[in-house]
Amino acid sequence: MTELVCCARVLLSGGEQRDFAFLVENGTIARTGSVKALRAEYPSHEVREFGGDVIVSPGFINAHSHAYQILLRGWADDLPFERWRSDALYEVVPRLTPDDIYWTFIGAFTEMLRAGITTVVEFFYLNGSGNDHAEAAIRAAKESGIRLVLARAWMDAQSVPAAFRETVATAKTRTLELIARHPDANICVAPHSLHAASPEMVRAAMEFAQTHDLMMHIHVAEAAYEGEQTRAAHGATPVALLDRWGVLNERLIAVHAIYLNEDEKQLLAQRGARVVHNPMTNQYLGDGICDVRGLTKLGVPIALGTDADIKPSLIEEMRATALLQKVSARDGSAFDARTAFDFGTSQGAAALEVAAGALSESKAADYVVLDASQIDPWSPPLNALVYRGENAWVRQTYVEGKCVYDGQKSVLGTKAEAAMTQLAQTLDL
């Protein structure tokens, strides 16, 4: 497909720009410039035009999700973390069949598309019995239209359900099989955490990532207990331990990274590691506040994730990011809307090594059409989006130039709602 997209208004990382066009070729942005210039250069191309009643934004990047956790919403609220994990997460997820995964993920992914999320990193750990569950998740992403990065978990701790566990050798074999079968699924490795994956598995995962040129995602320092455990068992804090094992490098994506001392923050920066911040889930579970302001000053790339998917919304994650940093610093000027927006778009994509998140040449033609009528005439649109925006502002969502949400609930999404209702009854939720 070749198409010229002409926009009266767009949101770029620096704020609003008027009279902006981009040429889409085979799902990628091939050229950008003014509407007049590109119309003159490509007079015979098909044109998609957006007027001043909307604002076009880069698609939002969701860098960390557990889509099956939408099944926990409501009834598993307000529990302490240990009970939420043992009595809800570990009770429900191991019971899901591949068909359950497919419909649940269709439901979650269509909800994300309605919120303008065009790329999702799905941290997937239901792999103990093989790749059938992961295959169902990949199929759901393909059929819903969202760009998927499948962070395939490796877990071998006896403390986690058998449905999640594999040996190192099995995890390697199955991951290679999944990559061969699904080259477009952007599969990477994800040893779950320092408490759910052994030192041997964590090191093997990074070796696998280096061999196959992949990123490695891992939950790090989400709760205080992890630091207590690593100091007791290994005499080191979590990040220092990762460094000792030789896995703290530019391929490592640390999810959460809340309980860090200053030396660990410096280590992350020095080794080129990246961080995924999950402010809504961190609040929901009472985890704490990641110092993304301090990490940013050190040059650590930051992305945002919806994690437990209480409400899959990058707009909410951007807002929570900015407001929590202001509260933490007790300073309203401590963090700005532009940086939060960048976390959810261009910087988030760069942290993941995904060619998306920006309306610029060589990036994927992923974009969101936002209703501008909700924005006060005197308000900078970027600020309005971050501090007052809603998912309902999203009119359309495009992935690789294709409209995957047009403002109406899809037939597939409607079927997913019915399937999940039946599933909830079957699981007695």
Secondary structure, DSSP 8 states (H G I E B T S, - for coil): -EEEEEEEEEEETTEEEEEEEEEEETTEEEEEE-HHHHHHH-TTS-EEEE-TTEEEEE-EEEEEE-GGGGGGTTTTTT--HHHIIIIIIHHHGGG--HHHHHHHHHHHHHHHHHTTEEEEEEEE---TT-SHHHHHHHHHHHHHT-EEEEEEEE---TTS-GGG---HHHHHHHHHHHHHH-GGG--EEEE-BTTTS-HHHHHHHHHHHHHTT--EEEEES-SHHHHHHHHHHHSS-HHHHHHHTT--STTEEEEE--S--HHHHHHHHHHT-EEEE-HHHHHHTT-----HHHHHHTT--EEE--BT-SS--HHHHHHHHHHHHHHHHT-TTSS-HHHHHHHHTHHHHHHHT-S-SSSSTTSB--EEEEESTTS-TTS-HHHHHHHH--GGGEEEEEETTEEEE-SS--HHHHHHHHHHHHHHHHTT-
